[in-house]
Amino acid sequence: MAQIQERMSETRQAKTEDTVWVKVMNERHNISQKAGDGYWLRLNGLSVGADCTIRLGRGYTTRGSSSLIVTTSSISGVKRLAVET
């Protein structure tokens, strides 16, 4: 959802341009949980899309499409050891 909001913000500044865009992804997310195991997730890839701006009455509307191409992804779990005393 954040990616869509970011792209819509960019199209508001150039209302009459039709565009094709590419965004490179290199993300790492560390997930920790209070109960249970935590893990990390790494995503690498491309997000590709196109936007078409159409005049509608006195304003403009933008129609777009995008695809996510993930080239690599990895998940690694973090094991916690329970120690009894």
C-alpha positions in Angstrom: 0.0 0.0 0.0 2.8 2.4 0.8 4.3 1.9 -2.7 0.9 2.8 -4.3 0.7 6.0 -2.1 4.2 7.0 -3.0 3.5 6.5 -6.7 0.3 8.5 -6.6 2.1 11.3 -4.9 4.6 11.4 -7.8 1.9 11.4 -10.4 0.1 14.3 -8.8 3.1 16.5 -9.6 3.1 15.6 -13.3 -0.6 15.3 -14.1 -0.4 15.1 -17.9 2.5 12.7 -18.4 2.1 9.0 -19.2 5.0 7.2 -17.7 6.7 3.8 -17.4 8.7 3.3 -14.2 11.0 0.8 -12.6 11.9 0.6 -8.9 14.7 -1.6 -7.5 13.9 -3.5 -4.3 16.5 -4.5 -1.7 14.7 -4.9 1.6 15.5 -6.7 4.8 12.9 -7.1 7.6 13.7 -8.3 11.0 10.7 -9.8 12.8 10.9 -10.5 16.5 8.2 -12.0 18.5 7.8 -11.9 22.3 6.4 -15.5 22.3 8.0 -17.9 19.9 10.7 -17.6 17.3 11.7 -14.5 15.4 13.0 -14.4 11.8 14.3 -12.2 9.1 13.1 -11.8 5.5 15.2 -10.5 2.6 13.7 -9.5 -0.8 15.6 -8.5 -3.9 13.9 -7.7 -7.2 12.2 -5.1 -9.4 8.8 -3.4 -9.4 7.7 -2.4 -12.9 4.7 -0.3 -13.8 3.0 2.1 -16.2 0.7 5.0 -15.6 -1.7 6.7 -18.1 -3.3 10.0 -17.2 -6.8 10.8 -18.7 -8.6 14.1 -18.7 -12.0 13.7 -17.0 -14.2 16.8 -17.1 -12.2 19.6 -15.4 -9.7 17.3 -13.8 -7.5 14.3 -14.4 -7.5 10.7 -13.4 -4.6 8.2 -13.4 -4.9 4.6 -14.4 -2.0 2.4 -13.8 -0.6 -1.1 -13.6 2.4 -2.7 -11.9 4.1 -6.0 -11.5 6.5 -7.3 -8.9 9.4 -9.4 -10.0 11.3 -10.9 -7.1 14.6 -12.2 -8.1 15.7 -13.6 -4.7 14.1 -14.0 -1.4 15.3 -15.7 1.8 13.9 -16.4 5.2 16.0 -17.3 8.2 14.6 -18.4 11.6 16.1 -17.5 14.9 16.0 -20.4 17.3 15.7 -19.7 21.0 17.1 -22.2 23.5 15.1 -22.9 26.7 17.2 -23.5 29.7 15.7 -25.2 32.8 17.2 -24.6 36.2 
